[in-house]
Amino acid sequence: MNSKSLLRSTVLLVVAAGIAVSPVQAGAANHQPPAVGSEFARLDQPQPVREDARTEAVEFFWYDCGHSQALEQPLQAWAEKHRSDVALRRVPAIWPGSPEAEVQRGHARMYYTLERLGLVERLQVGVFRAIHTEHVDLATEASATDWAARHGVDAQLFGRTYRSAEVRRSVDDAAAAFVRYGINELPTVIVQGEYRTSPTKAGGVQAMPEVLDYLVQQEQLKKG
């Protein structure tokens, strides 16, 4: 089974099994908070965070993943609610050596180009829609540039940024981070380099923001 099928099958089977009553929903009914080993897990190897002032949340996603698409708007709303106390960083997933790695690299280039141009908040949902609803191939420079131009982005600027050394380095760093963080499901969100949650852990995509709220609250309590 290839990486794309593995990721989707893992999420679909486990989420489908728990969708009727998610762990978070069950916990709420019993007044139990999310618990390590249940709604979230500790990373085997905690990772450094980029800043001290705010709690860091790192989302691993893939534009071609339906669960990543489903999380995007709830995650945007969650990040807006926590704008003052959480730094959200997105990392496009690249599973090194998988049959989908080149497509994932193309999607990562698309994401990092939008990020460098300050366009993620405006166009991220549109990229998901283009791939899942309009069935547009955005894994090549030509297709990505054409799509961006149709959404009001200067084509020459987009192309230069897409081909830039900075974007290339970001893509390489994303592939390394995927391995370093031990990602095995999409989407996955890492809080403060130590805890991770995902649809199969939280009990579905829609339950993830509540688990993230809990993890951020625990980090804030540590900081006093």
SETOR-205992 format. One record per residue: residue number from 1; chain; x, y, z of N, C-alpha, C, O, CB in turn. Coordinates in steps of 0.001 Angstrom, whole numbers, plus 500000, padded with zeros to 6 digits. Each point is the difference from the previous one (the first is absolute). Glycine has a CB too. Layout:
// SETOR-205992
resi/chain/n_X/n_Y/n_Z/ca_X/ca_Y/ca_Z/c_X/c_Y/c_Z/o_X/o_Y/o_Z/cb_X/cb_Y/cb_Z
NUM/A/X/Y/Z/X/Y/Z/X/Y/Z/X/Y/Z/X/Y/Z .
...
***
This chain:
// SETOR-205992
resi/chain/n_X/n_Y/n_Z/ca_X/ca_Y/ca_Z/c_X/c_Y/c_Z/o_X/o_Y/o_Z/cb_X/cb_Y/cb_Z
1/A/500849/498805/500000/499151/501195/500000/500882/501240/500000/500942/500083/500788/497217/498685/500439 .
2/A/501550/502205/497898/500862/501185/499955/499671/500942/501149/499020/499813/500721/501160/499978/496783 .
3/A/500671/501233/502647/499857/500887/501162/498671/500718/500015/499391/500179/501055/503053/500117/498955 .
4/A/497096/500125/498792/498728/500728/499926/498868/499098/500480/499171/500408/500813/501685/500989/497256 .
5/A/499118/497341/501409/498954/499077/500414/500124/499644/501464/498992/499879/500696/500925/499223/497000 .
6/A/501333/500725/502794/500196/499657/501398/499480/501080/500925/499295/499710/500967/502682/498960/498383 .
7/A/498370/502586/500356/499547/501102/500846/498493/500086/500018/499387/500143/501058/502708/501090/498450 .
8/A/497299/498676/499294/498545/500125/499936/499316/498828/500677/499026/500187/500729/501196/501090/497149 .
9/A/500286/497489/501885/499372/498826/500592/500091/500029/501508/499033/499679/500691/501511/499027/497269 .
10/A/500620/501679/502560/500167/500078/501452/498979/500938/500615/499340/499661/500983/503094/499861/498756 .
11/A/497440/501662/499675/499066/500975/500541/498569/499532/499847/499220/500076/500949/502394/501732/498526 .
12/A/498026/497705/499340/498617/499627/499747/499543/498871/500915/498904/500056/500557/501380/500667/497078 .
13/A/500554/498249/502525/499585/498855/500799/499836/500367/501465/498993/499652/500617/502173/498856/497779 .
14/A/499808/502189/502165/499954/500292/501429/498969/501069/500307/499267/499898/500984/503134/499472/499207 .
15/A/497539/501664/498963/499005/501047/500250/498592/499462/499834/499107/500337/500777/502521/501387/498449 .
16/A/498166/497430/499751/498671/499427/499798/499584/499171/501205/498834/500010/500396/501552/499959/497129 .
17/A/500576/499308/503062/499672/499170/501156/499598/500834/501195/499189/499563/500817/502384/498723/498352 .
18/A/498995/502938/500949/499730/500802/501185/499144/501204/499766/499883/500851/500882/502223/498378/499940 .
19/A/497277/500875/497999/499336/501243/499640/498704/500221/500771/499593/501141/500219/501422/498653/497535 .
20/A/498327/499103/502662/498719/500172/500687/500168/500746/501317/499266/500944/500292/499914/496955/498644 .
21/A/501802/501662/501858/500295/500695/501253/501513/500141/500082/500706/499040/500310/497201/500047/500863 .
22/A/502581/502099/498553/501446/500208/500025/500496/499984/501432/499220/500222/500925/500664/501121/496956 .
23/A/501448/498390/502326/500542/500048/501362/499766/501332/500681/499716/500040/501197/501990/498337/498099 .
24/A/498408/502720/499957/499771/501309/500604/498555/500150/500425/499711/500507/501084/502115/500458/497522 .
25/A/497245/498582/500516/498585/500091/500349/499699/499149/501237/499287/500429/500907/500135/499975/496667 .
26/A/501137/498381/502444/499774/499134/501156/500595/500613/501255/499399/499945/501073/500603/498052/497431 .
27/A/501192/502593/501358/500634/500649/501141/499181/501151/500518/499879/500194/501210/502311/499138/497906 .
28/A/497236/501447/499953/499174/501136/500411/498786/499530/500785/499605/500615/500990/501165/500668/497005 .
29/A/498638/497600/501540/498817/499494/500688/500353/499562/501413/499183/500117/500914/499842/499155/496894 .
30/A/502209/500216/502373/500422/499528/501312/500830/501039/500748/500562/499702/501054/499398/497979/498054 .
31/A/500121/503531/500355/500765/501095/500594/501478/499642/500123/500673/500419/500941/497281/500298/500309 .
32/A/502541/498506/497793/501397/499620/499987/500739/500788/498920/499532/500062/498863/499878/497634/501989 .
33/A/501737/502908/499479/500762/500716/498983/500696/499019/499068/500105/498815/500317/500226/503100/501268 .
34/A/500149/498566/497263/500798/499131/499123/501182/499431/500768/500531/500639/500909/498782/500704/497076 .
35/A/501094/497444/501638/501052/499316/500759/501108/499526/499072/499747/499612/498859/498563/499670/502852 .
36/A/502926/500753/498792/501135/499490/499244/499810/498502/499766/499584/499273/500902/501945/502506/500076 .
37/A/498774/497772/497820/499788/498611/499638/498625/499735/499444/499753/498937/499432/501851/500460/502298 .
38/A/497485/501568/498428/498644/499858/499478/499756/501040/498917/500073/499675/498815/499127/499423/503399 .
39/A/500508/502154/498167/499728/501043/499000/501264/500659/499452/499960/500682/498976/497887/499717/502172 .
40/A/503261/499394/499535/501279/500508/499501/501108/499088/500492/499787/499160/500874/499351/503222/499093 .
41/A/502049/497790/499463/501139/499166/500372/501245/500863/500121/500068/501099/499448/498905/496908/499398 .
42/A/502007/501481/501880/501295/500662/500078/500869/499541/498838/499972/498829/499622/499853/501338/502894 .
43/A/500945/500754/496918/500969/499630/498995/501095/499149/500642/500402/500244/501137/499098/501861/497548 .
44/A/500969/496911/500585/501104/499189/500505/501247/500854/500202/500767/499796/500941/498286/498190/497896 .
45/A/501131/502978/500256/501142/500910/500103/499482/501431/499902/499785/500493/498893/501799/497784/500089 .
46/A/498210/502406/502146/499519/501391/499964/500894/500873/499130/501214/499804/499932/497822/499903/502359 .
47/A/500340/501258/497047/500694/500855/499057/500087/501432/500535/499118/500436/500740/500089/498109/497365 .
48/A/501848/502187/501529/500119/501393/500447/498921/500875/499383/499513/499711/498907/502946/499971/501360 .
49/A/497170/501375/500422/499023/500959/499491/500729/501266/499581/501138/500236/500407/497043/498813/501077 .
50/A/501163/501758/497706/500662/501148/499387/499913/501283/500817/500761/500935/499751/498745/498023/498089 .
51/A/499586/501108/503125/499885/501223/500793/499506/499669/501391/499380/498960/500219/500172/502379/497715 .
52/A/500726/499549/503003/499625/499779/501402/498739/500760/500399/499307/499608/500938/503095/500040/499573 .
53/A/497302/501436/498779/498918/500883/500427/498635/499338/499902/499130/500221/500843/502245/501703/498430 .
54/A/498442/497261/499691/498702/499358/499794/500181/498486/499895/501098/499515/499729/498028/502555/499104 .
55/A/499798/497201/501382/500022/498551/499806/500027/499707/498509/499267/500622/499232/499479/498989/502936 .
56/A/502089/499450/497420/500102/499669/498581/499113/498807/499653/500001/498986/500698/502343/501908/499272 .
57/A/496903/499244/498946/499236/498888/499437/500473/499804/498566/500033/500951/499219/497940/499512/502277 .
58/A/502390/498317/498160/500495/499687/498654/499049/499004/499362/499831/498885/500494/502582/501542/500185 .
59/A/496959/499983/498208/499088/499110/499283/500710/499388/498811/500569/500713/499174/497458/500654/501557 .
60/A/501939/497299/499180/500435/499285/498802/498757/499675/499184/499061/499391/500512/502987/499629/500666 .
61/A/497940/501382/497555/498827/499821/499150/500439/499653/498581/501177/500095/499652/497504/501526/501769 .
62/A/500345/497976/497775/500244/499778/498566/498782/500502/499251/498866/499685/500361/502632/498291/500065 .
63/A/498734/502801/498539/498875/500535/499239/499108/498908/499426/498806/500230/499812/502591/501737/499645 .
64/A/499146/496849/500259/499207/498932/499394/499319/499112/501047/499388/498990/499649/502175/501048/498408 .
65/A/498537/500327/503207/499397/499222/501090/498664/500618/500398/499938/501165/500392/502352/498150/500438 .
66/A/496648/499902/499066/498672/500518/500329/499856/500409/501450/499271/500945/500302/499837/497626/497923 .
67/A/501570/500737/502684/499914/500365/501405/500758/501292/500280/499600/500782/500863/500182/496800/499731 .
68/A/501308/502645/498683/500694/501288/500114/499091/501125/499521/499960/501073/500602/502269/497792/499063 .
69/A/497042/500884/499250/499053/501008/499512/498917/500261/501043/499627/501150/500236/500816/498136/497388 .
70/A/499053/499651/502999/498926/500158/500984/500466/500784/501224/499203/500695/500629/499806/497154/498577 .
71/A/502279/502044/501137/500512/500698/501172/500288/501469/499717/500037/500799/500936/500927/497053/499846 .
72/A/499243/502533/497959/500533/501323/499691/499175/501130/500607/500557/500842/500705/500345/498210/497195 .
73/A/497806/500994/501856/499218/501118/500523/499850/499957/501524/500117/501048/500635/498663/499004/497197 .
74/A/500962/498769/502796/500019/499981/501461/501350/500420/500575/500049/500657/501040/498245/497543/498883 .
75/A/502799/501429/499419/501321/500370/500501/500234/501497/499851/500583/500628/500884/500276/497093/498529 .
76/A/498692/502856/499475/500113/501446/499831/499240/500727/501104/500508/500958/500583/499725/498742/496931 .
77/A/498549/499843/502772/499200/500631/501054/500672/499829/501358/500000/500920/500818/497905/498656/497856 .
78/A/502668/499246/501565/500696/499752/501262/501220/500912/500127/500233/500582/501059/498972/497025/498917 .
79/A/501568/502517/498952/501193/500849/500031/499639/501459/500209/500719/500726/500686/500438/497659/497816 .
80/A/497737/502048/500912/499560/501385/500187/499623/500240/501455/500310/501051/500560/498872/499034/497061 .
81/A/500158/498956/502983/499622/500118/501424/501233/500083/500886/499981/500652/501044/497912/498068/498502 .
82/A/503186/500613/500031/501223/499949/500806/501112/500878/499421/501181/499761/500252/498195/497921/500440 .
83/A/500247/503317/498544/501015/500811/499323/501023/500579/500976/501176/500124/499655/497134/500426/498596 .
84/A/501265/499805/502954/500907/500641/500954/500888/499020/500752/501043/500393/500522/497279/501386/499711 .
85/A/501282/496945/499833/500763/499076/500842/500518/498757/499287/500677/499179/500618/497965/501641/501232 .
86/A/501052/499023/496853/500459/498836/499257/500611/500436/498673/499427/500820/499282/498802/497757/501809 .
87/A/502939/500869/498592/500619/500196/498686/499748/498741/499183/500564/498946/500296/501232/502618/500641 .
88/A/497355/498536/498030/499690/498853/499152/500963/499970/498825/500171/500991/499290/497397/499091/501390 .
89/A/503052/498774/499129/500887/499795/498858/499513/498780/499236/499772/498941/500584/502202/502103/500634 .
90/A/497869/499109/497475/499568/498877/499166/501209/499388/499291/500901/500715/499562/496824/500355/500112 .
91/A/502283/497614/500219/501043/499291/499272/499336/499039/499014/499335/499052/500420/502281/501144/501545 .
92/A/498552/500033/496731/499429/499062/499025/500708/498658/500074/501228/499940/500061/498159/501974/498437 .
93/A/499846/497023/501495/500546/498657/500193/500713/499514/498744/499488/500126/498888/498687/499380/502754 .
94/A/503010/499940/498559/500736/499323/498933/500515/498698/500589/500863/499999/500878/499804/502194/497964 .
95/A/498794/496699/500666/500414/498699/500484/501149/499525/499133/499765/499475/498912/497908/499983/501942 .
96/A/503577/500711/499597/501149/499676/499154/499979/498544/499527/499764/499082/500786/501550/502649/500441 .
97/A/498935/498077/497483/500061/498664/499439/498666/499419/499591/499961/498909/499430/502000/500776/501939 .
98/A/496931/501012/498905/498694/499463/499639/499692/500284/498532/500597/500898/499407/498616/499412/502963 .
99/A/499853/498927/497032/499614/500261/498609/499392/501387/499802/499983/500513/498881/499641/497050/500852 .
100/A/499873/503051/501350/499370/501308/499912/500952/501139/500337/499586/501158/500050/498274/497755/500524 .
101/A/503415/500771/499658/500929/501018/500494/500144/501183/499049/500084/501141/500452/501126/497060/500739 .
102/A/498819/501548/497497/500167/501103/499056/498770/500906/499970/500125/501222/499923/501386/497330/498710 .
103/A/497301/500845/501429/498777/500801/500081/500006/500810/501295/499659/501183/499998/499071/497101/498631 .
104/A/501653/501084/502462/500054/500694/501286/501013/501146/499958/499759/501063/500571/499586/496806/500597 .
105/A/501783/501914/498159/500980/501084/499861/499425/501151/499181/500233/501165/500320/501634/497164/499842 .
106/A/497384/501353/498786/499354/501049/499217/499007/500789/500834/499944/501226/499914/500349/497387/498045 .
107/A/498925/500684/502847/499037/500679/500870/500720/500824/501067/499545/501082/500371/498795/497070/499227 .
108/A/502790/501327/500892/500776/500761/500987/500548/501282/499379/500000/501048/500646/500608/496813/500535 .
109/A/499858/502066/497578/500461/501214/499314/498862/501016/499871/500198/501201/500182/501503/497435/498550 .
110/A/497111/500860/500952/498832/500880/499905/499779/500698/501347/499831/501218/500058/499117/497278/498174 .
111/A/501055/500715/502845/499744/500585/501310/501058/501035/500372/499660/501112/500405/499227/496763/500281 .
112/A/502378/501776/499183/501051/500920/500441/500084/501240/499114/500436/501057/500456/500825/496990/500444 .
113/A/498333/501836/497857/499915/501190/499156/498925/500940/500533/500227/501202/500132/500549/497473/497870 .
114/A/498062/500774/502302/498932/500821/500581/500433/500601/501336/499685/501152/500298/498607/497410/498555 .
115/A/502429/500656/501947/500438/500498/501301/500947/501187/499835/499844/501012/500684/499894/496683/500281 .
116/A/501232/502196/498145/500966/501081/499810/499336/501248/499434/500467/501116/500228/501323/497185/499416 .
117/A/497119/501509/499618/499281/501144/499441/498920/500522/500949/499285/500943/499660/501167/498152/498058 .
118/A/499423/500305/503465/499005/500454/500966/498569/499711/499591/499093/500764/500329/502493/500982/500303 .
119/A/498201/497149/498647/498687/499726/499423/499325/498757/500570/498951/499589/499504/501853/501507/498447 .
120/A/499779/498300/503081/499431/498752/500507/498589/500212/500541/499093/499240/499661/503215/499962/500889 .
121/A/497495/501805/500275/498674/500197/500590/498944/500253/498931/498853/499577/500143/502231/501334/501915 .
122/A/499301/499775/496878/499024/500321/498946/499728/498828/499069/498872/499842/499533/501886/502508/500585 .
123/A/500243/496824/499602/499848/499020/498920/500061/498542/500443/499764/499112/499180/501225/502578/499359 .
124/A/499318/498032/502722/500162/498611/500430/498740/499177/499771/500072/498897/499456/501569/501877/502237 .
125/A/497227/499740/498709/498748/499257/499798/499742/499800/498510/499505/498950/499589/499559/501993/502559 .
126/A/501269/500062/497040/499808/499898/498559/500855/498921/499371/499563/499346/499053/499879/503047/500927 .
127/A/501769/497403/500521/500858/498939/499466/499372/498638/500285/499932/499150/499111/502122/502294/501216 .
128/A/497496/498347/500888/499310/498748/500320/498792/499800/499082/499789/498905/499478/500974/501287/502917 .
129/A/498455/500853/497414/498801/499886/499161/500378/499661/498561/499346/499175/499362/499460/502472/502117 .
130/A/502242/498985/498014/500429/499749/498627/500358/498534/499801/499641/499401/498986/501193/502952/500854 .
131/A/499870/497073/501121/500448/498614/499865/498854/499014/500220/499875/499030/499252/502399/501669/501515 .
132/A/496894/499530/500240/498990/499008/500364/498680/500157/499251/499333/499008/499704/501726/500907/502512 .
133/A/498563/501314/497477/498700/500237/499350/500142/500233/498506/499225/499475/499201/499937/501486/502927 .
134/A/501838/499832/497503/500188/500331/498587/500965/499060/499296/500148/500060/498780/499383/502293/501790 .
135/A/501129/496775/500195/500919/498987/499468/501112/500616/499152/500320/499517/498913/497798/498847/501105 .
136/A/502457/502711/500506/501102/500693/499328/501319/499419/500490/500189/499790/501198/498434/502330/498572 .
137/A/502279/497624/499303/501338/499528/500353/500860/501215/500334/500288/500819/499127/499489/497124/499376 .
138/A/500631/502173/502759/500814/501131/500423/501401/499562/500425/500648/500664/500810/497268/500509/499906 .
139/A/502547/497700/498729/501286/499450/500406/501154/500438/499103/501136/499578/500216/497633/498489/500699 .
140/A/500964/502769/498084/501064/500478/499123/500037/501529/500026/499019/500653/500356/500741/497298/498168 .
141/A/501384/502601/501093/500120/501457/499982/498985/500631/499055/499373/501003/500342/503054/498775/500200 .
142/A/497410/499645/498278/499094/500586/499007/498569/500036/500509/499327/501026/499908/502167/498154/498274 .
143/A/498037/499685/502361/498606/499947/500458/499793/500880/501223/498972/500665/500122/500828/497011/498975 .
144/A/501177/502331/501812/499883/500827/501202/500001/501481/499641/499212/500772/500547/501931/497440/500790 .
145/A/499733/502184/497751/500077/501406/499589/498720/500431/499304/499490/501094/500243/502994/498702/499527 .
146/A/497004/499350/499372/498752/500328/499290/498855/500179/500992/499216/500942/499885/501576/497774/498094 .
147/A/499111/500387/502987/498926/500101/500997/500149/501282/500815/499026/500716/500229/500829/496770/499893 .
148/A/501369/502797/500312/500230/501202/500804/499654/501263/499211/499399/500927/500542/502409/497865/500719 .
149/A/498570/501244/497467/499712/501174/499161/498501/500209/499867/499525/501136/499982/502611/498499/498754 .
150/A/497118/499271/501170/498540/500114/499893/499369/500479/501309/498825/500366/500040/501201/497807/498249 .
151/A/500773/501816/502775/499522/500489/501303/500680/501308/500385/500104/500339/501179/499461/497299/499526 .
152/A/500888/503075/498300/500470/501360/500236/501444/500155/500405/500401/501084/500422/497341/499361/500189 .
153/A/503062/498498/499274/501416/500062/500369/500823/500281/498746/499736/499437/498938/499906/498952/503002 .
154/A/501354/502483/498186/500874/500299/498878/500760/498730/499599/500723/499421/500811/499502/502999/499948 .
155/A/499605/497151/497977/500566/498733/499548/501524/499995/500042/500606/499001/500389/497400/500701/498167 .
156/A/502619/501405/501047/501460/500041/500008/500546/499934/501424/500970/499290/500264/498983/502044/497615 .
157/A/499433/499398/503026/500431/499975/501395/499810/498612/500588/500867/499495/500713/498550/502932/499525 .
158/A/499445/496959/499462/499731/498661/500510/501051/499024/499483/500546/499208/500769/496988/501303/499344 .
159/A/502751/499543/498591/500967/499080/499415/501398/500167/500572/500677/499012/500283/497969/501005/497660 .
160/A/501793/501226/502229/501325/500245/500586/500080/499446/501413/501000/499398/500391/499239/502658/498203 .
161/A/498701/498155/502162/499979/499518/501381/499973/498477/500035/500695/499385/500808/498119/502709/499912 .
162/A/500397/497305/498419/499878/498539/499912/501358/499356/499731/500308/498939/500542/497333/501313/498621 .
163/A/503171/500395/499995/501306/499461/499616/501132/500440/500931/501150/499613/499792/498042/500364/497866 .
164/A/500504/500814/503348/501041/500598/500834/500703/498970/500871/499455/498944/500321/499249/503170/499681 .
165/A/502533/498231/500372/500766/499138/500898/499327/499881/501359/500066/498949/500638/502026/501704/498171 .
166/A/497259/500421/501636/499324/499977/501301/498871/498972/500022/499860/499242/500960/500717/503177/499355 .
167/A/498631/497561/498637/498908/499023/499926/500569/498587/499890/499487/499077/500633/499014/502639/498272 .
168/A/502537/498108/500308/500622/498677/499865/500511/499500/501348/499816/498832/500341/500829/501714/497293 .
169/A/499996/500335/503130/500482/499591/501324/498846/499647/500933/500082/499040/500766/501920/502422/498922 .
170/A/496922/499324/500241/498842/499716/500852/499408/498628/499694/499593/499277/500909/499930/503176/499220 .
171/A/500430/497196/498595/499478/498691/499605/500895/498888/500542/499504/499009/500536/499490/502002/497383 .
172/A/502301/499150/501947/500921/498999/500541/499864/499886/501515/500031/498899/500551/501550/501565/497563 .
173/A/498270/500671/502551/499831/499995/501460/498704/499296/500400/499957/499309/501017/501347/502837/499131 .
174/A/497634/498028/499050/498720/499350/500305/500127/498487/499929/499467/499287/500850/499314/502706/498254 .
175/A/501932/497511/499871/500203/498552/499878/500764/499456/501202/499680/498925/500507/500311/501286/496992 .
176/A/501015/500527/502954/500773/499568/501170/499156/500050/501266/500103/499114/500849/501989/501710/498055 .
177/A/497073/500207/501232/499153/500133/501183/498984/498868/500100/499704/499528/501098/500591/502943/498782 .
178/A/499174/497092/498990/499029/498909/499990/500587/498763/500671/499325/499318/500771/499654/501591/497117 .
179/A/502285/498813/501809/500682/498852/500603/500356/500287/501457/499807/499154/500873/501107/500204/496872 .
180/A/499603/501829/502504/500473/500347/501339/498871/499970/501032/500207/499571/501135/501568/501837/497815 .
181/A/497034/499046/500655/498863/500023/500918/499276/498644/500061/499092/499821/500812/500653/502628/498706 .
182/A/500646/496614/499641/499372/498682/500018/498552/500009/499578/499178/499313/500604/502371/500094/501172 .
183/A/498116/501367/497186/498602/500129/499575/499539/498724/499307/500696/499477/499130/499589/503013/500622 .
184/A/498545/497009/500631/499439/498809/499358/498525/500160/499673/499340/499034/499617/502327/499598/501598 .
185/A/497812/502575/498931/498589/500258/499692/499844/501468/499647/500690/500860/500546/498539/497287/501005 .
186/A/499854/502129/497529/499706/501382/499623/498521/500288/500176/499154/499159/499698/502752/500827/498676 .
187/A/497785/501210/502118/500927/500992/500545/500439/499606/501412/499293/499284/500709/499615/502509/497893 .
188/A/502253/498681/501781/500490/499879/501370/500412/501384/500475/500611/500759/499247/500170/496845/500376 .
189/A/498891/502729/501617/500423/501279/500579/500859/499714/501226/499600/499259/500899/498305/501920/498253 .
190/A/503278/499419/500867/500943/499865/501102/499932/501270/500850/500083/501107/499468/501439/497370/499155 .
191/A/498331/501370/502671/499951/501146/500914/501279/500046/500827/500353/499048/500695/497122/500826/499406 .
192/A/503201/501257/499802/501208/500309/500766/501075/498916/499848/500745/499710/500936/497828/501547/500690 .
193/A/501490/498157/497182/501040/499036/499699/499934/498712/500781/500934/499200/499950/500422/502698/499493 .
194/A/497543/497878/501290/499957/498863/500922/498770/499131/499859/500090/498785/500178/501220/502573/501356 .
195/A/497533/499228/498150/498757/499239/499942/499409/500059/498596/500110/501010/499305/499471/499464/503131 .
196/A/499787/498421/497161/499379/499976/498681/498575/499470/500100/499690/499136/500820/502561/500534/498105 .
197/A/496904/500869/500225/498658/499465/499864/499660/499943/498519/500647/500643/499173/498658/500272/503093 .
198/A/499672/498308/497415/499640/499713/498614/498560/499507/499997/499424/499809/501071/502989/499625/498284 .
199/A/496985/500352/499474/498613/499535/499992/499789/498694/500767/499021/499866/500735/500729/501260/497080 .
200/A/501165/497906/502020/499790/498724/500689/500213/500119/501495/499413/499232/500763/501298/499591/497182 .
201/A/500108/502114/502496/500196/500212/501426/498833/500782/500602/499432/499597/501015/503054/500357/498634 .
202/A/497162/501164/499720/498987/500899/500556/498594/499441/499876/499107/500371/500762/502368/501529/498678 .
203/A/498328/497195/499584/498669/499470/499753/499317/500665/498824/498771/500029/499927/501067/499457/502471 .
204/A/500953/501053/496675/499474/500680/498826/500609/501381/499848/500508/500584/500957/497371/498137/499276 .
205/A/502060/501789/498548/500574/501314/499710/499353/501087/500850/500693/500860/500543/499796/498388/497122 .
206/A/498192/500715/502451/499295/501070/500707/500322/500022/501491/499803/501021/500659/498380/498808/497655 .
207/A/502307/499063/502222/500345/499951/501426/501402/500527/500277/500347/500237/501157/498135/497813/499080 .
208/A/502318/502136/498742/501393/500384/500216/500167/501365/500677/500838/500110/500895/499717/498533/497115 .
209/A/498692/502414/501612/500194/501286/500665/499800/499947/501513/500690/500703/500738/498575/500358/497164 .
210/A/499802/498118/502564/499780/499900/501448/501212/499386/500694/500384/500431/501087/497145/499347/498516 .
211/A/503072/499212/499764/501209/499401/500568/501140/501015/499979/500769/500093/500956/498492/497610/498285 .
212/A/500847/503059/499670/501035/501028/499914/499802/501064/501070/500973/500470/500590/499226/499112/496951 .
213/A/498562/500801/502718/499725/500957/501084/500565/499490/501321/500634/500746/500746/497279/500015/498067 .
214/A/501851/497971/501464/500469/499413/501255/501523/500022/500076/500566/500364/501031/497396/498177/499039 .
215/A/502705/501068/498837/501459/499946/500002/500605/501391/500156/500992/500172/500708/498910/497785/497851 .
216/A/499504/503034/500783/500488/501379/500147/499799/500477/501426/500879/500643/500573/498603/499829/497018 .
217/A/499370/499216/502982/499729/500394/501397/501034/499393/500945/500473/500673/500916/497069/499495/498562 .
218/A/502812/498559/500304/500988/499354/500855/501370/500661/499865/500726/500145/500984/498003/497708/498812 .
219/A/501619/502548/498979/501276/500703/499799/500011/501341/500698/501015/500403/500567/499250/498451/497249 .
220/A/498617/501835/502145/499922/501302/500662/500094/499863/501516/500590/500848/500670/498016/499997/497436 .
221/A/500812/498083/502432/500100/499751/501443/501451/499732/500407/500437/500414/501074/497217/498661/498924 .
222/A/503083/500232/499140/501421/499741/500279/500787/501292/500077/500876/500166/500849/498941/497632/498003 .
223/A/499847/503136/500226/500730/501249/499928/499605/500964/501122/500696/500976/500275/499470/498710/497256 .
224/A/498714/500019/503101/499535/500859/501092/499372/501252/499489/499555/500833/500789/502201/498264/500642 .
***
